[in-house]
Amino acid sequence: MAIKITDECINCGACEPECPNNAIYEGGVEWAIADGTSVSGEFTLMNGSSLEANKKNTPVADDTYYITAEKCTECQGFHEEPQCAAVCPVDCCVPDEMYQETVEALLDKKSRLHL
């Protein structure tokens, strides 16, 4: 499953540079699939719909850092554990129960983000 950042976030920013998928954004910042990935053109989302990879999307959170589940792979294929959780000083990077994904699905997402 993807990782989420809880309301306990202190906005230290330690997590953002650790994400190999550029799935972590500062609160209020719009996100795009293409940010930090090799994706261009149309990209199919987890729900089956698609969007233009460069399209800027509404921030998931306004006041704290956030992780977009569409790009989070729990660092599968990069690291042994999610790096955001490993560096978070207040343990606010936790599994997001809304997104149940297998390791195989996470690795597939990684391969689609990094062509």
Backbone as XML, in Angstrom:
<?xml version="1.0"?>
<chain id="A" units="angstrom">
  <residue number="1" name="MET">
    <atom name="N" x="0.839" y="-1.187" z="0.000"/>
    <atom name="CA" x="0.000" y="0.000" z="0.000"/>
    <atom name="C" x="0.872" y="1.235" z="0.000"/>
  </residue>
  <residue number="2" name="ALA">
    <atom name="N" x="0.323" y="2.341" z="-0.378"/>
    <atom name="CA" x="1.068" y="3.593" z="-0.399"/>
    <atom name="C" x="1.296" y="4.077" z="1.032"/>
  </residue>
  <residue number="3" name="ILE">
    <atom name="N" x="2.149" y="5.060" z="1.156"/>
    <atom name="CA" x="2.423" y="5.692" z="2.437"/>
    <atom name="C" x="1.687" y="7.025" z="2.451"/>
  </residue>
  <residue number="4" name="LYS">
    <atom name="N" x="1.257" y="7.455" z="3.633"/>
    <atom name="CA" x="0.645" y="8.777" z="3.781"/>
    <atom name="C" x="1.355" y="9.512" z="4.910"/>
  </residue>
  <residue number="5" name="ILE">
    <atom name="N" x="1.198" y="10.813" z="4.923"/>
    <atom name="CA" x="1.752" y="11.650" z="5.977"/>
    <atom name="C" x="0.584" y="12.123" z="6.833"/>
  </residue>
  <residue number="6" name="THR">
    <atom name="N" x="0.667" y="11.877" z="8.123"/>
    <atom name="CA" x="-0.424" y="12.219" z="9.034"/>
    <atom name="C" x="-0.362" y="13.682" z="9.461"/>
  </residue>
  <residue number="7" name="ASP">
    <atom name="N" x="-1.393" y="14.102" z="10.188"/>
    <atom name="CA" x="-1.488" y="15.476" z="10.675"/>
    <atom name="C" x="-0.402" y="15.833" z="11.681"/>
  </residue>
  <residue number="8" name="GLU">
    <atom name="N" x="0.328" y="14.832" z="12.169"/>
    <atom name="CA" x="1.404" y="15.090" z="13.116"/>
    <atom name="C" x="2.648" y="15.664" z="12.439"/>
  </residue>
  <residue number="9" name="CYS">
    <atom name="N" x="2.630" y="15.786" z="11.115"/>
    <atom name="CA" x="3.761" y="16.313" z="10.353"/>
    <atom name="C" x="4.155" y="17.689" z="10.888"/>
  </residue>
  <residue number="10" name="ILE">
    <atom name="N" x="5.468" y="17.876" z="11.096"/>
    <atom name="CA" x="5.972" y="19.162" z="11.583"/>
    <atom name="C" x="6.583" y="19.996" z="10.451"/>
  </residue>
  <residue number="11" name="ASN">
    <atom name="N" x="6.373" y="19.565" z="9.215"/>
    <atom name="CA" x="6.857" y="20.283" z="8.032"/>
    <atom name="C" x="8.367" y="20.471" z="8.023"/>
  </residue>
  <residue number="12" name="CYS">
    <atom name="N" x="9.098" y="19.463" z="8.491"/>
    <atom name="CA" x="10.560" y="19.576" z="8.493"/>
    <atom name="C" x="11.141" y="19.377" z="7.101"/>
  </residue>
  <residue number="13" name="GLY">
    <atom name="N" x="10.437" y="18.654" z="6.231"/>
    <atom name="CA" x="10.893" y="18.440" z="4.866"/>
    <atom name="C" x="11.928" y="17.339" z="4.697"/>
  </residue>
  <residue number="14" name="ALA">
    <atom name="N" x="12.230" y="16.593" z="5.750"/>
    <atom name="CA" x="13.249" y="15.535" z="5.654"/>
    <atom name="C" x="12.860" y="14.454" z="4.655"/>
  </residue>
  <residue number="15" name="CYS">
    <atom name="N" x="11.587" y="14.202" z="4.502"/>
    <atom name="CA" x="11.099" y="13.123" z="3.650"/>
    <atom name="C" x="11.213" y="13.421" z="2.159"/>
  </residue>
  <residue number="16" name="GLU">
    <atom name="N" x="10.982" y="14.640" z="1.770"/>
    <atom name="CA" x="10.864" y="14.990" z="0.350"/>
    <atom name="C" x="12.072" y="14.580" z="-0.493"/>
  </residue>
  <residue number="17" name="PRO">
    <atom name="N" x="13.293" y="14.910" z="-0.111"/>
    <atom name="CA" x="14.423" y="14.527" z="-0.973"/>
    <atom name="C" x="14.729" y="13.029" z="-0.970"/>
  </residue>
  <residue number="18" name="GLU">
    <atom name="N" x="14.166" y="12.282" z="-0.042"/>
    <atom name="CA" x="14.424" y="10.845" z="0.052"/>
    <atom name="C" x="13.571" y="10.020" z="-0.902"/>
  </residue>
  <residue number="19" name="CYS">
    <atom name="N" x="12.513" y="10.588" z="-1.441"/>
    <atom name="CA" x="11.574" y="9.829" z="-2.267"/>
    <atom name="C" x="12.118" y="9.617" z="-3.679"/>
  </residue>
  <residue number="20" name="PRO">
    <atom name="N" x="12.337" y="8.360" z="-4.081"/>
    <atom name="CA" x="12.868" y="8.094" z="-5.417"/>
    <atom name="C" x="11.870" y="8.348" z="-6.547"/>
  </residue>
  <residue number="21" name="ASN">
    <atom name="N" x="10.600" y="8.525" z="-6.197"/>
    <atom name="CA" x="9.556" y="8.756" z="-7.201"/>
    <atom name="C" x="9.061" y="10.201" z="-7.236"/>
  </residue>
  <residue number="22" name="ASN">
    <atom name="N" x="9.638" y="11.058" z="-6.423"/>
    <atom name="CA" x="9.148" y="12.426" z="-6.293"/>
    <atom name="C" x="7.648" y="12.449" z="-6.019"/>
  </residue>
  <residue number="23" name="ALA">
    <atom name="N" x="7.219" y="11.578" z="-5.102"/>
    <atom name="CA" x="5.798" y="11.487" z="-4.744"/>
    <atom name="C" x="5.443" y="12.373" z="-3.559"/>
  </residue>
  <residue number="24" name="ILE">
    <atom name="N" x="6.437" y="13.030" z="-2.953"/>
    <atom name="CA" x="6.211" y="13.849" z="-1.764"/>
    <atom name="C" x="6.303" y="15.316" z="-2.154"/>
  </residue>
  <residue number="25" name="TYR">
    <atom name="N" x="5.296" y="16.072" z="-1.717"/>
    <atom name="CA" x="5.221" y="17.489" z="-2.041"/>
    <atom name="C" x="4.965" y="18.309" z="-0.780"/>
  </residue>
  <residue number="26" name="GLU">
    <atom name="N" x="5.435" y="19.529" z="-0.801"/>
    <atom name="CA" x="5.144" y="20.459" z="0.285"/>
    <atom name="C" x="3.668" y="20.831" z="0.213"/>
  </residue>
  <residue number="27" name="GLY">
    <atom name="N" x="3.057" y="21.048" z="1.359"/>
    <atom name="CA" x="1.643" y="21.414" z="1.408"/>
    <atom name="C" x="1.330" y="22.581" z="0.486"/>
  </residue>
  <residue number="28" name="GLY">
    <atom name="N" x="0.237" y="22.466" z="-0.250"/>
    <atom name="CA" x="-0.215" y="23.529" z="-1.140"/>
    <atom name="C" x="0.391" y="23.513" z="-2.525"/>
  </residue>
  <residue number="29" name="VAL">
    <atom name="N" x="1.392" y="22.669" z="-2.748"/>
    <atom name="CA" x="2.055" y="22.601" z="-4.052"/>
    <atom name="C" x="1.328" y="21.597" z="-4.941"/>
  </residue>
  <residue number="30" name="GLU">
    <atom name="N" x="1.026" y="22.011" z="-6.177"/>
    <atom name="CA" x="0.395" y="21.104" z="-7.134"/>
    <atom name="C" x="1.379" y="20.012" z="-7.536"/>
  </residue>
  <residue number="31" name="TRP">
    <atom name="N" x="0.848" y="18.833" z="-7.877"/>
    <atom name="CA" x="1.701" y="17.705" z="-8.259"/>
    <atom name="C" x="1.378" y="17.257" z="-9.666"/>
  </residue>
  <residue number="32" name="ALA">
    <atom name="N" x="2.346" y="16.582" z="-10.287"/>
    <atom name="CA" x="2.164" y="15.997" z="-11.617"/>
    <atom name="C" x="2.896" y="14.660" z="-11.663"/>
  </residue>
  <residue number="33" name="ILE">
    <atom name="N" x="2.368" y="13.727" z="-12.419"/>
    <atom name="CA" x="3.003" y="12.424" z="-12.596"/>
    <atom name="C" x="4.421" y="12.604" z="-13.146"/>
  </residue>
  <residue number="34" name="ALA">
    <atom name="N" x="4.618" y="13.538" z="-14.057"/>
    <atom name="CA" x="5.909" y="13.735" z="-14.714"/>
    <atom name="C" x="6.988" y="14.275" z="-13.785"/>
  </residue>
  <residue number="35" name="ASP">
    <atom name="N" x="6.616" y="14.897" z="-12.684"/>
    <atom name="CA" x="7.606" y="15.461" z="-11.768"/>
    <atom name="C" x="8.563" y="14.377" z="-11.286"/>
  </residue>
  <residue number="36" name="GLY">
    <atom name="N" x="9.832" y="14.473" z="-11.671"/>
    <atom name="CA" x="10.849" y="13.557" z="-11.205"/>
    <atom name="C" x="10.775" y="12.143" z="-11.754"/>
  </residue>
  <residue number="37" name="THR">
    <atom name="N" x="9.965" y="11.925" z="-12.773"/>
    <atom name="CA" x="9.860" y="10.607" z="-13.401"/>
    <atom name="C" x="10.181" y="10.751" z="-14.887"/>
  </residue>
  <residue number="38" name="SER">
    <atom name="N" x="10.179" y="9.646" z="-15.587"/>
    <atom name="CA" x="10.438" y="9.703" z="-17.033"/>
    <atom name="C" x="9.150" y="9.588" z="-17.844"/>
  </residue>
  <residue number="39" name="VAL">
    <atom name="N" x="8.011" y="9.784" z="-17.191"/>
    <atom name="CA" x="6.722" y="9.633" z="-17.854"/>
    <atom name="C" x="6.399" y="10.872" z="-18.693"/>
  </residue>
  <residue number="40" name="SER">
    <atom name="N" x="5.880" y="10.632" z="-19.885"/>
    <atom name="CA" x="5.357" y="11.706" z="-20.731"/>
    <atom name="C" x="4.087" y="11.182" z="-21.387"/>
  </residue>
  <residue number="41" name="GLY">
    <atom name="N" x="3.275" y="12.094" z="-21.867"/>
    <atom name="CA" x="2.018" y="11.684" z="-22.501"/>
    <atom name="C" x="0.989" y="11.244" z="-21.479"/>
  </residue>
  <residue number="42" name="GLU">
    <atom name="N" x="0.106" y="10.351" z="-21.891"/>
    <atom name="CA" x="-0.964" y="9.864" z="-21.017"/>
    <atom name="C" x="-0.432" y="8.836" z="-20.022"/>
  </residue>
  <residue number="43" name="PHE">
    <atom name="N" x="-0.949" y="8.884" z="-18.798"/>
    <atom name="CA" x="-0.564" y="7.936" z="-17.759"/>
    <atom name="C" x="-1.850" y="7.385" z="-17.151"/>
  </residue>
  <residue number="44" name="THR">
    <atom name="N" x="-1.919" y="6.059" z="-16.996"/>
    <atom name="CA" x="-3.097" y="5.431" z="-16.414"/>
    <atom name="C" x="-2.966" y="5.394" z="-14.899"/>
  </residue>
  <residue number="45" name="LEU">
    <atom name="N" x="-3.970" y="5.939" z="-14.226"/>
    <atom name="CA" x="-3.989" y="5.998" z="-12.767"/>
    <atom name="C" x="-4.476" y="4.681" z="-12.175"/>
  </residue>
  <residue number="46" name="MET">
    <atom name="N" x="-4.373" y="4.546" z="-10.859"/>
    <atom name="CA" x="-4.774" y="3.320" z="-10.180"/>
    <atom name="C" x="-6.244" y="2.996" z="-10.378"/>
  </residue>
  <residue number="47" name="ASN">
    <atom name="N" x="-7.085" y="4.017" z="-10.549"/>
    <atom name="CA" x="-8.520" y="3.773" z="-10.715"/>
    <atom name="C" x="-8.913" y="3.467" z="-12.164"/>
  </residue>
  <residue number="48" name="GLY">
    <atom name="N" x="-7.912" y="3.391" z="-13.054"/>
    <atom name="CA" x="-8.185" y="3.072" z="-14.446"/>
    <atom name="C" x="-8.347" y="4.278" z="-15.351"/>
  </residue>
  <residue number="49" name="SER">
    <atom name="N" x="-8.548" y="5.449" z="-14.793"/>
    <atom name="CA" x="-8.639" y="6.647" z="-15.627"/>
    <atom name="C" x="-7.233" y="7.079" z="-16.019"/>
  </residue>
  <residue number="50" name="SER">
    <atom name="N" x="-7.145" y="8.010" z="-16.938"/>
    <atom name="CA" x="-5.828" y="8.473" z="-17.351"/>
    <atom name="C" x="-5.791" y="9.989" z="-17.364"/>
  </residue>
  <residue number="51" name="LEU">
    <atom name="N" x="-4.565" y="10.505" z="-17.302"/>
    <atom name="CA" x="-4.378" y="11.947" z="-17.379"/>
    <atom name="C" x="-3.037" y="12.234" z="-18.026"/>
  </residue>
  <residue number="52" name="GLU">
    <atom name="N" x="-2.891" y="13.432" z="-18.502"/>
    <atom name="CA" x="-1.637" y="13.885" z="-19.096"/>
    <atom name="C" x="-0.587" y="13.975" z="-17.993"/>
  </residue>
  <residue number="53" name="ALA">
    <atom name="N" x="0.571" y="13.388" z="-18.215"/>
    <atom name="CA" x="1.620" y="13.306" z="-17.189"/>
    <atom name="C" x="2.064" y="14.673" z="-16.680"/>
  </residue>
  <residue number="54" name="ASN">
    <atom name="N" x="2.046" y="15.687" z="-17.531"/>
    <atom name="CA" x="2.475" y="17.027" z="-17.116"/>
    <atom name="C" x="1.370" y="17.849" z="-16.465"/>
  </residue>
  <residue number="55" name="LYS">
    <atom name="N" x="0.149" y="17.328" z="-16.436"/>
    <atom name="CA" x="-0.965" y="18.075" z="-15.865"/>
    <atom name="C" x="-0.736" y="18.307" z="-14.376"/>
  </residue>
  <residue number="56" name="LYS">
    <atom name="N" x="-0.869" y="19.559" z="-13.955"/>
    <atom name="CA" x="-0.740" y="19.899" z="-12.542"/>
    <atom name="C" x="-2.069" y="19.586" z="-11.850"/>
  </residue>
  <residue number="57" name="ASN">
    <atom name="N" x="-1.976" y="18.856" z="-10.735"/>
    <atom name="CA" x="-3.150" y="18.399" z="-10.000"/>
    <atom name="C" x="-3.264" y="19.103" z="-8.660"/>
  </residue>
  <residue number="58" name="THR">
    <atom name="N" x="-4.475" y="19.147" z="-8.146"/>
    <atom name="CA" x="-4.762" y="19.798" z="-6.872"/>
    <atom name="C" x="-3.942" y="19.156" z="-5.754"/>
  </residue>
  <residue number="59" name="PRO">
    <atom name="N" x="-3.346" y="19.979" z="-4.890"/>
    <atom name="CA" x="-2.590" y="19.424" z="-3.765"/>
    <atom name="C" x="-3.468" y="18.525" z="-2.894"/>
  </residue>
  <residue number="60" name="VAL">
    <atom name="N" x="-2.874" y="17.459" z="-2.364"/>
    <atom name="CA" x="-3.583" y="16.542" z="-1.474"/>
    <atom name="C" x="-3.762" y="17.186" z="-0.104"/>
  </residue>
  <residue number="61" name="ALA">
    <atom name="N" x="-2.819" y="18.036" z="0.299"/>
    <atom name="CA" x="-2.888" y="18.742" z="1.584"/>
    <atom name="C" x="-2.376" y="20.158" z="1.374"/>
  </residue>
  <residue number="62" name="ASP">
    <atom name="N" x="-2.890" y="21.070" z="2.181"/>
    <atom name="CA" x="-2.470" y="22.465" z="2.073"/>
    <atom name="C" x="-1.481" y="22.882" z="3.147"/>
  </residue>
  <residue number="63" name="ASP">
    <atom name="N" x="-1.571" y="22.271" z="4.314"/>
    <atom name="CA" x="-0.789" y="22.735" z="5.458"/>
    <atom name="C" x="0.428" y="21.885" z="5.793"/>
  </residue>
  <residue number="64" name="THR">
    <atom name="N" x="0.478" y="20.652" z="5.316"/>
    <atom name="CA" x="1.598" y="19.767" z="5.626"/>
    <atom name="C" x="2.083" y="19.090" z="4.348"/>
  </residue>
  <residue number="65" name="TYR">
    <atom name="N" x="3.274" y="18.543" z="4.412"/>
    <atom name="CA" x="3.764" y="17.741" z="3.302"/>
    <atom name="C" x="2.774" y="16.611" z="3.042"/>
  </residue>
  <residue number="66" name="TYR">
    <atom name="N" x="2.739" y="16.134" z="1.816"/>
    <atom name="CA" x="1.836" y="15.039" z="1.480"/>
    <atom name="C" x="2.486" y="14.125" z="0.459"/>
  </residue>
  <residue number="67" name="ILE">
    <atom name="N" x="1.949" y="12.905" z="0.365"/>
    <atom name="CA" x="2.410" y="11.916" z="-0.598"/>
    <atom name="C" x="1.254" y="11.609" z="-1.536"/>
  </residue>
  <residue number="68" name="THR">
    <atom name="N" x="1.498" y="11.675" z="-2.834"/>
    <atom name="CA" x="0.465" y="11.290" z="-3.778"/>
    <atom name="C" x="0.571" y="9.783" z="-4.028"/>
  </residue>
  <residue number="69" name="ALA">
    <atom name="N" x="-0.496" y="9.088" z="-3.721"/>
    <atom name="CA" x="-0.517" y="7.623" z="-3.828"/>
    <atom name="C" x="-0.278" y="7.147" z="-5.255"/>
  </residue>
  <residue number="70" name="GLU">
    <atom name="N" x="-0.600" y="7.959" z="-6.239"/>
    <atom name="CA" x="-0.403" y="7.573" z="-7.637"/>
    <atom name="C" x="1.070" y="7.362" z="-7.967"/>
  </residue>
  <residue number="71" name="LYS">
    <atom name="N" x="1.970" y="7.960" z="-7.185"/>
    <atom name="CA" x="3.402" y="7.838" z="-7.452"/>
    <atom name="C" x="4.151" y="7.060" z="-6.368"/>
  </residue>
  <residue number="72" name="CYS">
    <atom name="N" x="3.521" y="6.792" z="-5.248"/>
    <atom name="CA" x="4.200" y="6.108" z="-4.140"/>
    <atom name="C" x="4.306" y="4.608" z="-4.409"/>
  </residue>
  <residue number="73" name="THR">
    <atom name="N" x="5.532" y="4.093" z="-4.287"/>
    <atom name="CA" x="5.761" y="2.659" z="-4.458"/>
    <atom name="C" x="6.341" y="2.036" z="-3.183"/>
  </residue>
  <residue number="74" name="GLU">
    <atom name="N" x="6.245" y="2.758" z="-2.069"/>
    <atom name="CA" x="6.850" y="2.318" z="-0.802"/>
    <atom name="C" x="8.332" y="2.027" z="-0.978"/>
  </residue>
  <residue number="75" name="CYS">
    <atom name="N" x="8.955" y="2.655" z="-1.952"/>
    <atom name="CA" x="10.374" y="2.490" z="-2.286"/>
    <atom name="C" x="10.707" y="1.093" z="-2.794"/>
  </residue>
  <residue number="76" name="GLN">
    <atom name="N" x="9.680" y="0.321" z="-3.177"/>
    <atom name="CA" x="9.915" y="-1.014" z="-3.741"/>
    <atom name="C" x="10.784" y="-0.881" z="-4.989"/>
  </residue>
  <residue number="77" name="GLY">
    <atom name="N" x="11.810" y="-1.727" z="-5.077"/>
    <atom name="CA" x="12.719" y="-1.685" z="-6.208"/>
    <atom name="C" x="13.845" y="-0.679" z="-6.043"/>
  </residue>
  <residue number="78" name="PHE">
    <atom name="N" x="13.804" y="0.109" z="-4.973"/>
    <atom name="CA" x="14.844" y="1.088" z="-4.684"/>
    <atom name="C" x="15.539" y="0.804" z="-3.350"/>
  </residue>
  <residue number="79" name="HIS">
    <atom name="N" x="14.739" y="0.591" z="-2.310"/>
    <atom name="CA" x="15.256" y="0.455" z="-0.947"/>
    <atom name="C" x="14.529" y="-0.671" z="-0.208"/>
  </residue>
  <residue number="80" name="GLU">
    <atom name="N" x="15.081" y="-1.087" z="0.912"/>
    <atom name="CA" x="14.501" y="-2.145" z="1.743"/>
    <atom name="C" x="13.228" y="-1.699" z="2.454"/>
  </residue>
  <residue number="81" name="GLU">
    <atom name="N" x="13.099" y="-0.387" z="2.722"/>
    <atom name="CA" x="11.957" y="0.158" z="3.455"/>
    <atom name="C" x="11.632" y="1.545" z="2.906"/>
  </residue>
  <residue number="82" name="PRO">
    <atom name="N" x="10.424" y="2.032" z="3.154"/>
    <atom name="CA" x="10.076" y="3.392" z="2.714"/>
    <atom name="C" x="11.005" y="4.414" z="3.370"/>
  </residue>
  <residue number="83" name="GLN">
    <atom name="N" x="11.697" y="5.155" z="2.546"/>
    <atom name="CA" x="12.690" y="6.097" z="3.062"/>
    <atom name="C" x="12.069" y="7.279" z="3.789"/>
  </residue>
  <residue number="84" name="CYS">
    <atom name="N" x="10.871" y="7.680" z="3.410"/>
    <atom name="CA" x="10.212" y="8.783" z="4.117"/>
    <atom name="C" x="9.995" y="8.412" z="5.578"/>
  </residue>
  <residue number="85" name="ALA">
    <atom name="N" x="9.536" y="7.186" z="5.819"/>
    <atom name="CA" x="9.305" y="6.714" z="7.187"/>
    <atom name="C" x="10.615" y="6.573" z="7.940"/>
  </residue>
  <residue number="86" name="ALA">
    <atom name="N" x="11.665" y="6.155" z="7.240"/>
    <atom name="CA" x="12.959" y="5.954" z="7.892"/>
    <atom name="C" x="13.560" y="7.260" z="8.411"/>
  </residue>
  <residue number="87" name="VAL">
    <atom name="N" x="13.319" y="8.371" z="7.713"/>
    <atom name="CA" x="13.929" y="9.644" z="8.117"/>
    <atom name="C" x="12.994" y="10.559" z="8.909"/>
  </residue>
  <residue number="88" name="CYS">
    <atom name="N" x="11.722" y="10.235" z="8.989"/>
    <atom name="CA" x="10.759" y="11.115" z="9.660"/>
    <atom name="C" x="11.027" y="11.171" z="11.167"/>
  </residue>
  <residue number="89" name="PRO">
    <atom name="N" x="11.286" y="12.360" z="11.706"/>
    <atom name="CA" x="11.592" y="12.465" z="13.131"/>
    <atom name="C" x="10.380" y="12.298" z="14.055"/>
  </residue>
  <residue number="90" name="VAL">
    <atom name="N" x="9.173" y="12.385" z="13.499"/>
    <atom name="CA" x="7.972" y="12.260" z="14.339"/>
    <atom name="C" x="7.094" y="11.078" z="13.934"/>
  </residue>
  <residue number="91" name="ASP">
    <atom name="N" x="7.628" y="10.181" z="13.119"/>
    <atom name="CA" x="6.924" y="8.961" z="12.709"/>
    <atom name="C" x="5.537" y="9.214" z="12.138"/>
  </residue>
  <residue number="92" name="CYS">
    <atom name="N" x="5.428" y="10.200" z="11.263"/>
    <atom name="CA" x="4.121" y="10.489" z="10.675"/>
    <atom name="C" x="3.957" y="9.934" z="9.260"/>
  </residue>
  <residue number="93" name="CYS">
    <atom name="N" x="4.951" y="9.211" z="8.756"/>
    <atom name="CA" x="4.834" y="8.545" z="7.462"/>
    <atom name="C" x="4.428" y="7.102" z="7.725"/>
  </residue>
  <residue number="94" name="VAL">
    <atom name="N" x="3.160" y="6.811" z="7.459"/>
    <atom name="CA" x="2.580" y="5.517" z="7.821"/>
    <atom name="C" x="1.848" y="4.914" z="6.622"/>
  </residue>
  <residue number="95" name="PRO">
    <atom name="N" x="1.597" y="3.599" z="6.637"/>
    <atom name="CA" x="0.837" y="2.988" z="5.537"/>
    <atom name="C" x="-0.544" y="3.637" z="5.380"/>
  </residue>
  <residue number="96" name="ASP">
    <atom name="N" x="-0.922" y="3.849" z="4.136"/>
    <atom name="CA" x="-2.223" y="4.434" z="3.813"/>
    <atom name="C" x="-3.206" y="3.308" z="3.523"/>
  </residue>
  <residue number="97" name="GLU">
    <atom name="N" x="-4.076" y="3.040" z="4.468"/>
    <atom name="CA" x="-5.023" y="1.923" z="4.356"/>
    <atom name="C" x="-6.004" y="2.061" z="3.193"/>
  </residue>
  <residue number="98" name="MET">
    <atom name="N" x="-6.099" y="3.242" z="2.605"/>
    <atom name="CA" x="-6.990" y="3.429" z="1.455"/>
    <atom name="C" x="-6.427" y="2.798" z="0.180"/>
  </residue>
  <residue number="99" name="TYR">
    <atom name="N" x="-5.136" y="2.507" z="0.175"/>
    <atom name="CA" x="-4.496" y="1.995" z="-1.038"/>
    <atom name="C" x="-3.795" y="0.677" z="-0.741"/>
  </residue>
  <residue number="100" name="GLN">
    <atom name="N" x="-4.510" y="-0.410" z="-0.876"/>
    <atom name="CA" x="-3.979" y="-1.750" z="-0.662"/>
    <atom name="C" x="-3.354" y="-2.235" z="-1.964"/>
  </residue>
  <residue number="101" name="GLU">
    <atom name="N" x="-2.037" y="-2.355" z="-2.002"/>
    <atom name="CA" x="-1.332" y="-2.785" z="-3.203"/>
    <atom name="C" x="-0.347" y="-3.894" z="-2.845"/>
  </residue>
  <residue number="102" name="THR">
    <atom name="N" x="-0.223" y="-4.852" z="-3.720"/>
    <atom name="CA" x="0.748" y="-5.920" z="-3.521"/>
    <atom name="C" x="2.143" y="-5.421" z="-3.904"/>
  </residue>
  <residue number="103" name="VAL">
    <atom name="N" x="3.156" y="-6.151" z="-3.498"/>
    <atom name="CA" x="4.522" y="-5.820" z="-3.900"/>
    <atom name="C" x="4.622" y="-5.824" z="-5.417"/>
  </residue>
  <residue number="104" name="GLU">
    <atom name="N" x="3.979" y="-6.788" z="-6.064"/>
    <atom name="CA" x="4.009" y="-6.857" z="-7.526"/>
    <atom name="C" x="3.393" y="-5.612" z="-8.155"/>
  </residue>
  <residue number="105" name="ALA">
    <atom name="N" x="2.284" y="-5.134" z="-7.596"/>
    <atom name="CA" x="1.637" y="-3.932" z="-8.117"/>
    <atom name="C" x="2.524" y="-2.706" z="-7.907"/>
  </residue>
  <residue number="106" name="LEU">
    <atom name="N" x="3.192" y="-2.631" z="-6.767"/>
    <atom name="CA" x="4.091" y="-1.510" z="-6.501"/>
    <atom name="C" x="5.283" y="-1.524" z="-7.455"/>
  </residue>
  <residue number="107" name="LEU">
    <atom name="N" x="5.827" y="-2.708" z="-7.725"/>
    <atom name="CA" x="6.934" y="-2.817" z="-8.673"/>
    <atom name="C" x="6.494" y="-2.472" z="-10.094"/>
  </residue>
  <residue number="108" name="ASP">
    <atom name="N" x="5.263" y="-2.845" z="-10.443"/>
    <atom name="CA" x="4.721" y="-2.482" z="-11.753"/>
    <atom name="C" x="4.589" y="-0.962" z="-11.859"/>
  </residue>
  <residue number="109" name="LYS">
    <atom name="N" x="4.103" y="-0.331" z="-10.795"/>
    <atom name="CA" x="3.967" y="1.128" z="-10.794"/>
    <atom name="C" x="5.344" y="1.763" z="-10.954"/>
  </residue>
  <residue number="110" name="LYS">
    <atom name="N" x="6.341" y="1.241" z="-10.253"/>
    <atom name="CA" x="7.719" y="1.750" z="-10.373"/>
    <atom name="C" x="8.183" y="1.675" z="-11.818"/>
  </residue>
  <residue number="111" name="SER">
    <atom name="N" x="7.945" y="0.546" z="-12.476"/>
    <atom name="CA" x="8.401" y="0.389" z="-13.857"/>
    <atom name="C" x="7.668" y="1.334" z="-14.812"/>
  </residue>
  <residue number="112" name="ARG">
    <atom name="N" x="6.428" y="1.672" z="-14.496"/>
    <atom name="CA" x="5.685" y="2.610" z="-15.348"/>
    <atom name="C" x="6.119" y="4.053" z="-15.120"/>
  </residue>
  <residue number="113" name="LEU">
    <atom name="N" x="6.629" y="4.366" z="-13.904"/>
    <atom name="CA" x="7.093" y="5.715" z="-13.598"/>
    <atom name="C" x="8.506" y="5.985" z="-14.101"/>
  </residue>
  <residue number="114" name="HIS">
    <atom name="N" x="9.312" y="4.916" z="-14.172"/>
    <atom name="CA" x="10.716" y="5.058" z="-14.556"/>
    <atom name="C" x="10.990" y="4.158" z="-15.755"/>
  </residue>
  <residue number="115" name="LEU">
    <atom name="N" x="10.606" y="4.636" z="-16.922"/>
    <atom name="CA" x="10.718" y="3.883" z="-18.170"/>
    <atom name="C" x="12.156" y="3.607" z="-18.557"/>
  </residue>
</chain>
